[in-house]
Amino acid sequence: MTDLRTTNRITNQQKQSFIQRLLDRGVYRLKDKQLYECTIEELQALMGQVDMK
């Protein structure tokens, strides 16, 4: 069974991965938020938009 700490660590790793990929593409903000302030869902949506360009 996965405990909460493992789930949080995986989520944080995923979030950092999305942030790094966006930074590599020159995306630093989402509207008025820094990327680290965004939820994983917002980062996923933004990544999808960037990939379509």
LINCORGI-V94406 format. One record per pair of residues at least 6 apart in sequence whose ideal C-beta (glycine too) atoms are under 8 Angstrom apart, sorted by the first residue. I is the first residue (numbers start at 0). J is the second residue. D is the distance in whole Angstrom. If there is no record, write none. Layout:
# LINCORGI-V94406
I;J;D
I;J;D
This chain:
# LINCORGI-V94406
10;39;6
13;39;6
14;39;5
14;42;6
17;39;7
17;42;4
17;43;7
17;45;8
17;46;6
18;34;5
18;35;6
18;42;7
20;46;6
21;27;8
21;34;6
21;42;7
21;45;6
21;46;6
21;49;7
22;34;7
24;49;5
26;34;7
26;45;7
26;49;6
27;33;8
27;34;7
28;34;7
29;37;5
29;41;6
29;42;8
29;45;6
32;41;8
34;42;7
37;45;7
